[in-house]
Amino acid sequence: MDQMPLQTYIQSLSASLTADQMANMDPEEIVRRLEVSDLTFNCAKVFVAMIPVLMFYPFLQRFFVTGMVVGAVKE
């Protein structure tokens, strides 16, 4: 698989089912896929996309604070 941004990959996961994919599934699995709410899936996508930001922000926070302080100094 080619490298792509996380949001693009998540969007490709939510693409609609093609006829070929539905032919290989049993009816119960098709019903389960159709029962998943769009709102539920969209919330899960947002949560997964936030994980890298939440992991790296505590380590990079000092750079954000330094940048704000430097921008606030008036001479």
N, CA, C and O atoms as a Tinker XYZ file with bonds, in Angstrom:
   300  protein
     1  N      0.832000   -1.175000    0.000000    73     2
     2  CA     0.000000    0.000000    0.000000    64     1     3
     3  C      0.880000    1.244000    0.000000    63     2     4     5
     4  O      1.877000    1.300000    0.720000    81     3
     5  N      0.525000    2.213000   -0.784000    73     3     6
     6  CA     1.281000    3.465000   -0.833000    64     5     7
     7  C      1.140000    4.212000    0.484000    63     6     8     9
     8  O      0.180000    4.028000    1.231000    81     7
     9  N      2.125000    5.056000    0.743000    73     7    10
    10  CA     2.029000    5.875000    1.945000    64     9    11
    11  C      1.025000    6.991000    1.708000    63    10    12    13
    12  O      1.026000    7.626000    0.653000    81    11
    13  N      0.173000    7.225000    2.689000    73    11    14
    14  CA    -0.812000    8.290000    2.598000    64    13    15
    15  C     -1.070000    8.840000    3.985000    63    14    16    17
    16  O     -0.807000    8.161000    4.978000    81    15
    17  N     -1.584000   10.065000    4.071000    73    15    18
    18  CA    -1.890000   10.630000    5.389000    64    17    19
    19  C     -2.946000    9.801000    6.114000    63    18    20    21
    20  O     -3.741000    9.097000    5.492000    81    19
    21  N     -2.936000    9.898000    7.433000    73    19    22
    22  CA    -3.846000    9.109000    8.258000    64    21    23
    23  C     -5.309000    9.376000    7.905000    63    22    24    25
    24  O     -6.100000    8.439000    7.797000    81    23
    25  N     -5.673000   10.647000    7.724000    73    23    26
    26  CA    -7.060000   10.979000    7.426000    64    25    27
    27  C     -7.505000   10.387000    6.089000    63    26    28    29
    28  O     -8.649000    9.950000    5.960000    81    27
    29  N     -6.631000   10.368000    5.110000    73    27    30
    30  CA    -6.968000    9.793000    3.802000    64    29    31
    31  C     -7.172000    8.288000    3.920000    63    30    32    33
    32  O     -8.083000    7.729000    3.309000    81    31
    33  N     -6.325000    7.639000    4.705000    73    31    34
    34  CA    -6.464000    6.196000    4.907000    64    33    35
    35  C     -7.776000    5.876000    5.615000    63    34    36    37
    36  O     -8.472000    4.933000    5.237000    81    35
    37  N     -8.114000    6.652000    6.634000    73    35    38
    38  CA    -9.363000    6.417000    7.362000    64    37    39
    39  C    -10.555000    6.628000    6.442000    63    38    40    41
    40  O    -11.529000    5.879000    6.511000    81    39
    41  N    -10.491000    7.633000    5.586000    73    39    42
    42  CA   -11.585000    7.865000    4.642000    64    41    43
    43  C    -11.718000    6.701000    3.665000    63    42    44    45
    44  O    -12.831000    6.338000    3.287000    81    43
    45  N    -10.605000    6.117000    3.256000    73    43    46
    46  CA   -10.679000    4.975000    2.338000    64    45    47
    47  C    -11.320000    3.764000    3.014000    63    46    48    49
    48  O    -11.929000    2.931000    2.343000    81    47
    49  N    -11.187000    3.663000    4.329000    73    47    50
    50  CA   -11.838000    2.577000    5.051000    64    49    51
    51  C    -13.352000    2.721000    5.040000    63    50    52    53
    52  O    -14.080000    1.729000    5.067000    81    51
    53  N    -13.816000    3.952000    5.002000    73    51    54
    54  CA   -15.258000    4.181000    5.079000    64    53    55
    55  C    -15.914000    4.225000    3.705000    63    54    56    57
    56  O    -17.097000    4.548000    3.604000    81    55
    57  N    -15.185000    3.912000    2.663000    73    55    58
    58  CA   -15.772000    3.891000    1.324000    64    57    59
    59  C    -16.885000    2.861000    1.265000    63    58    60    61
    60  O    -16.851000    1.851000    1.969000    81    59
    61  N    -17.847000    3.119000    0.440000    73    59    62
    62  CA   -18.997000    2.210000    0.370000    64    61    63
    63  C    -18.585000    0.835000   -0.159000    63    62    64    65
    64  O    -17.568000    0.689000   -0.837000    81    63
    65  N    -19.383000   -0.145000    0.162000    73    63    66
    66  CA   -19.095000   -1.512000   -0.265000    64    65    67
    67  C    -19.344000   -1.667000   -1.759000    63    66    68    69
    68  O    -20.347000   -1.190000   -2.289000    81    67
    69  N    -18.430000   -2.329000   -2.416000    73    67    70
    70  CA   -18.618000   -2.605000   -3.841000    64    69    71
    71  C    -19.343000   -3.935000   -3.994000    63    70    72    73
    72  O    -19.462000   -4.700000   -3.037000    81    71
    73  N    -19.822000   -4.203000   -5.192000    73    71    74
    74  CA   -20.543000   -5.447000   -5.457000    64    73    75
    75  C    -19.641000   -6.660000   -5.248000    63    74    76    77
    76  O    -20.106000   -7.699000   -4.779000    81    75
    77  N    -18.356000   -6.542000   -5.589000    73    75    78
    78  CA   -17.420000   -7.655000   -5.398000    64    77    79
    79  C    -17.251000   -7.980000   -3.917000    63    78    80    81
    80  O    -17.208000   -9.150000   -3.534000    81    79
    81  N    -17.156000   -6.949000   -3.091000    73    79    82
    82  CA   -17.003000   -7.178000   -1.660000    64    81    83
    83  C    -18.261000   -7.807000   -1.077000    63    82    84    85
    84  O    -18.175000   -8.702000   -0.236000    81    83
    85  N    -19.424000   -7.348000   -1.516000    73    83    86
    86  CA   -20.674000   -7.878000   -0.986000    64    85    87
    87  C    -20.896000   -9.320000   -1.421000    63    86    88    89
    88  O    -21.545000  -10.086000   -0.708000    81    87
    89  N    -20.370000   -9.700000   -2.574000    73    87    90
    90  CA   -20.535000  -11.078000   -3.049000    64    89    91
    91  C    -19.773000  -12.068000   -2.175000    63    90    92    93
    92  O    -20.171000  -13.226000   -2.051000    81    91
    93  N    -18.672000  -11.609000   -1.567000    73    91    94
    94  CA   -17.856000  -12.485000   -0.737000    64    93    95
    95  C    -18.293000  -12.518000    0.722000    63    94    96    97
    96  O    -17.735000  -13.281000    1.510000    81    95
    97  N    -19.279000  -11.708000    1.098000    73    95    98
    98  CA   -19.728000  -11.651000    2.495000    64    97    99
    99  C    -20.983000  -12.486000    2.689000    63    98   100   101
   100  O    -21.786000  -12.669000    1.775000    81    99
   101  N    -21.124000  -12.987000    3.913000    73    99   102
   102  CA   -22.378000  -13.663000    4.224000    64   101   103
   103  C    -23.422000  -12.600000    4.606000    63   102   104   105
   104  O    -23.052000  -11.488000    4.983000    81   103
   105  N    -24.695000  -12.922000    4.516000    73   103   106
   106  CA   -25.746000  -11.919000    4.766000    64   105   107
   107  C    -25.690000  -11.289000    6.158000    63   106   108   109
   108  O    -26.040000  -10.120000    6.315000    81   107
   109  N    -25.263000  -12.030000    7.153000    73   107   110
   110  CA   -25.180000  -11.479000    8.500000    64   109   111
   111  C    -24.138000  -10.375000    8.594000    63   110   112   113
   112  O    -24.342000   -9.375000    9.283000    81   111
   113  N    -23.026000  -10.559000    7.902000    73   111   114
   114  CA   -21.978000   -9.539000    7.925000    64   113   115
   115  C    -22.431000   -8.281000    7.191000    63   114   116   117
   116  O    -22.105000   -7.171000    7.611000    81   115
   117  N    -23.169000   -8.438000    6.115000    73   115   118
   118  CA   -23.701000   -7.280000    5.392000    64   117   119
   119  C    -24.654000   -6.501000    6.287000    63   118   120   121
   120  O    -24.608000   -5.271000    6.319000    81   119
   121  N    -25.513000   -7.201000    7.010000    73   119   122
   122  CA   -26.456000   -6.535000    7.918000    64   121   123
   123  C    -25.704000   -5.795000    9.014000    63   122   124   125
   124  O    -26.071000   -4.673000    9.364000    81   123
   125  N    -24.656000   -6.410000    9.562000    73   123   126
   126  CA   -23.863000   -5.740000   10.598000    64   125   127
   127  C    -23.209000   -4.475000   10.075000    63   126   128   129
   128  O    -23.184000   -3.460000   10.771000    81   127
   129  N    -22.682000   -4.518000    8.867000    73   127   130
   130  CA   -22.054000   -3.328000    8.287000    64   129   131
   131  C    -23.058000   -2.216000    8.045000    63   130   132   133
   132  O    -22.743000   -1.039000    8.214000    81   131
   133  N    -24.267000   -2.590000    7.648000    73   131   134
   134  CA   -25.285000   -1.584000    7.379000    64   133   135
   135  C    -25.872000   -1.001000    8.662000    63   134   136   137
   136  O    -26.404000    0.108000    8.644000    81   135
   137  N    -25.784000   -1.732000    9.775000    73   135   138
   138  CA   -26.333000   -1.251000   11.035000    64   137   139
   139  C    -25.447000   -0.210000   11.709000    63   138   140   141
   140  O    -25.921000    0.545000   12.559000    81   139
   141  N    -24.182000   -0.160000   11.347000    73   139   142
   142  CA   -23.277000    0.804000   11.960000    64   141   143
   143  C    -23.680000    2.204000   11.510000    63   142   144   145
   144  O    -23.740000    2.501000   10.317000    81   143
   145  N    -23.950000    3.037000   12.477000    73   143   146
   146  CA   -24.387000    4.404000   12.195000    64   145   147
   147  C    -23.246000    5.220000   11.594000    63   146   148   149
   148  O    -22.082000    5.009000   11.934000    81   147
   149  N    -23.576000    6.146000   10.709000    73   147   150
   150  CA   -22.560000    7.045000   10.156000    64   149   151
   151  C    -21.972000    7.923000   11.255000    63   150   152   153
   152  O    -20.777000    8.218000   11.249000    81   151
   153  N    -22.814000    8.337000   12.194000    73   151   154
   154  CA   -22.345000    9.179000   13.289000    64   153   155
   155  C    -21.333000    8.424000   14.143000    63   154   156   157
   156  O    -20.305000    8.983000   14.525000    81   155
   157  N    -21.612000    7.179000   14.442000    73   155   158
   158  CA   -20.690000    6.368000   15.240000    64   157   159
   159  C    -19.359000    6.205000   14.527000    63   158   160   161
   160  O    -18.300000    6.340000   15.140000    81   159
   161  N    -19.410000    5.915000   13.238000    73   159   162
   162  CA   -18.179000    5.711000   12.474000    64   161   163
   163  C    -17.396000    7.013000   12.353000    63   162   164   165
   164  O    -16.168000    7.003000   12.448000    81   163
   165  N    -18.085000    8.130000   12.145000    73   163   166
   166  CA   -17.403000    9.423000   12.041000    64   165   167
   167  C    -16.743000    9.802000   13.359000    63   166   168   169
   168  O    -15.638000   10.345000   13.359000    81   167
   169  N    -17.395000    9.529000   14.475000    73   167   170
   170  CA   -16.794000    9.807000   15.784000    64   169   171
   171  C    -15.542000    8.959000   15.996000    63   170   172   173
   172  O    -14.542000    9.442000   16.527000    81   171
   173  N    -15.599000    7.710000   15.585000    73   171   174
   174  CA   -14.429000    6.840000   15.703000    64   173   175
   175  C    -13.281000    7.343000   14.832000    63   174   176   177
   176  O    -12.123000    7.286000   15.245000    81   175
   177  N    -13.588000    7.831000   13.639000    73   175   178
   178  CA   -12.541000    8.363000   12.762000    64   177   179
   179  C    -11.875000    9.584000   13.378000    63   178   180   181
   180  O    -10.653000    9.721000   13.321000    81   179
   181  N    -12.669000   10.471000   13.966000    73   179   182
   182  CA   -12.120000   11.669000   14.600000    64   181   183
   183  C    -11.230000   11.285000   15.773000    63   182   184   185
   184  O    -10.146000   11.846000   15.938000    81   183
   185  N    -11.673000   10.342000   16.583000    73   183   186
   186  CA   -10.888000    9.909000   17.736000    64   185   187
   187  C     -9.553000    9.311000   17.302000    63   186   188   189
   188  O     -8.514000    9.632000   17.880000    81   187
   189  N     -9.570000    8.452000   16.300000    73   187   190
   190  CA    -8.333000    7.824000   15.822000    64   189   191
   191  C     -7.394000    8.870000   15.227000    63   190   192   193
   192  O     -6.179000    8.765000   15.390000    81   191
   193  N     -7.933000    9.869000   14.546000    73   191   194
   194  CA    -7.093000   10.908000   13.954000    64   193   195
   195  C     -6.480000   11.819000   15.016000    63   194   196   197
   196  O     -5.443000   12.433000   14.766000    81   195
   197  N     -7.098000   11.922000   16.197000    73   195   198
   198  CA    -6.574000   12.775000   17.271000    64   197   199
   199  C     -5.459000   12.114000   18.061000    63   198   200   201
   200  O     -4.686000   12.809000   18.721000    81   199
   201  N     -5.354000   10.812000   18.017000    73   199   202
   202  CA    -4.373000   10.102000   18.848000    64   201   203
   203  C     -2.934000   10.577000   18.619000    63   202   204   205
   204  O     -2.240000   10.833000   19.603000    81   203
   205  N     -2.442000   10.711000   17.377000    73   203   206
   206  CA    -1.056000   11.179000   17.216000    64   205   207
   207  C     -0.830000   12.584000   17.781000    63   206   208   209
   208  O      0.225000   12.855000   18.355000    81   207
   209  N     -1.795000   13.463000   17.625000    73   207   210
   210  CA    -1.658000   14.820000   18.160000    64   209   211
   211  C     -1.578000   14.770000   19.678000    63   210   212   213
   212  O     -0.744000   15.450000   20.276000    81   211
   213  N     -2.429000   13.981000   20.304000    73   211   214
   214  CA    -2.429000   13.883000   21.761000    64   213   215
   215  C     -1.164000   13.218000   22.291000    63   214   216   217
   216  O     -0.764000   13.470000   23.428000    81   215
   217  N     -0.537000   12.380000   21.492000    73   215   218
   218  CA     0.692000   11.718000   21.936000    64   217   219
   219  C      1.891000   12.661000   21.889000    63   218   220   221
   220  O      2.735000   12.622000   22.785000    81   219
   221  N      1.985000   13.505000   20.865000    73   219   222
   222  CA     3.163000   14.336000   20.679000    64   221   223
   223  C      3.057000   15.717000   21.316000    63   222   224   225
   224  O      4.082000   16.348000   21.575000    81   223
   225  N      1.850000   16.201000   21.572000    73   223   226
   226  CA     1.701000   17.551000   22.113000    64   225   227
   227  C      2.420000   17.758000   23.447000    63   226   228   229
   228  O      3.083000   18.783000   23.604000    81   227
   229  N      2.325000   16.839000   24.418000    73   227   230
   230  CA     3.033000   17.091000   25.692000    64   229   231
   231  C      4.542000   17.275000   25.529000    63   230   232   233
   232  O      5.157000   18.028000   26.284000    81   231
   233  N      5.137000   16.600000   24.557000    73   231   234
   234  CA     6.580000   16.727000   24.351000    64   233   235
   235  C      6.951000   18.007000   23.602000    63   234   236   237
   236  O      8.057000   18.522000   23.764000    81   235
   237  N      6.043000   18.516000   22.794000    73   235   238
   238  CA     6.322000   19.720000   22.006000    64   237   239
   239  C      5.712000   20.981000   22.614000    63   238   240   241
   240  O      5.833000   22.062000   22.037000    81   239
   241  N      5.070000   20.861000   23.754000    73   239   242
   242  CA     4.378000   21.993000   24.361000    64   241   243
   243  C      5.332000   23.133000   24.696000    63   242   244   245
   244  O      4.956000   24.299000   24.568000    81   243
   245  N      6.550000   22.830000   25.119000    73   243   246
   246  CA     7.479000   23.897000   25.490000    64   245   247
   247  C      7.817000   24.784000   24.304000    63   246   248   249
   248  O      8.067000   25.977000   24.479000    81   247
   249  N      7.828000   24.218000   23.087000    73   247   250
   250  CA     8.097000   25.031000   21.910000    64   249   251
   251  C      6.937000   25.972000   21.605000    63   250   252   253
   252  O      7.153000   27.099000   21.160000    81   251
   253  N      5.711000   25.520000   21.841000    73   251   254
   254  CA     4.552000   26.385000   21.637000    64   253   255
   255  C      4.564000   27.546000   22.634000    63   254   256   257
   256  O      4.299000   28.691000   22.268000    81   255
   257  N      4.873000   27.242000   23.895000    73   255   258
   258  CA     4.907000   28.279000   24.924000    64   257   259
   259  C      6.019000   29.283000   24.622000    63   258   260   261
   260  O      5.812000   30.490000   24.749000    81   259
   261  N      7.189000   28.801000   24.227000    73   259   262
   262  CA     8.305000   29.691000   23.891000    64   261   263
   263  C      7.931000   30.597000   22.727000    63   262   264   265
   264  O      8.243000   31.788000   22.745000    81   263
   265  N      7.278000   30.058000   21.732000    73   263   266
   266  CA     6.870000   30.864000   20.577000    64   265   267
   267  C      5.870000   31.933000   20.952000    63   266   268   269
   268  O      5.923000   33.041000   20.419000    81   267
   269  N      4.949000   31.624000   21.869000    73   267   270
   270  CA     3.968000   32.622000   22.291000    64   269   271
   271  C      4.625000   33.726000   23.109000    63   270   272   273
   272  O      4.272000   34.898000   22.971000    81   271
   273  N      5.576000   33.358000   23.958000    73   271   274
   274  CA     6.255000   34.356000   24.792000    64   273   275
   275  C      7.095000   35.276000   23.926000    63   274   276   277
   276  O      7.096000   36.487000   24.150000    81   275
   277  N      7.803000   34.747000   22.952000    73   275   278
   278  CA     8.637000   35.558000   22.072000    64   277   279
   279  C      7.760000   36.515000   21.260000    63   278   280   281
   280  O      8.144000   37.660000   21.022000    81   279
   281  N      6.611000   36.056000   20.845000    73   279   282
   282  CA     5.719000   36.924000   20.078000    64   281   283
   283  C      5.066000   37.997000   20.908000    63   282   284   285
   284  O      4.618000   39.004000   20.360000    81   283
   285  N      4.994000   37.816000   22.238000    73   283   286
   286  CA     4.324000   38.777000   23.111000    64   285   287
   287  C      5.258000   39.865000   23.621000    63   286   288   289
   288  O      4.788000   40.865000   24.162000    81   287
   289  N      6.573000   39.697000   23.463000    73   287   290
   290  CA     7.530000   40.680000   23.958000    64   289   291
   291  C      7.508000   41.908000   23.058000    63   290   292   293
   292  O      7.614000   41.803000   21.836000    81   291
   293  N      7.372000   43.051000   23.674000    73   291   294
   294  CA     7.332000   44.297000   22.909000    64   293   295
   295  C      8.519000   45.158000   23.340000    63   294   296   297
   296  O      8.758000   45.334000   24.535000    81   295
   297  N      9.246000   45.684000   22.391000    73   295   298
   298  CA    10.421000   46.471000   22.748000    64   297   299
   299  C     10.240000   47.916000   22.405000    63   298   300
   300  O     11.139000   48.724000   22.641000    81   299
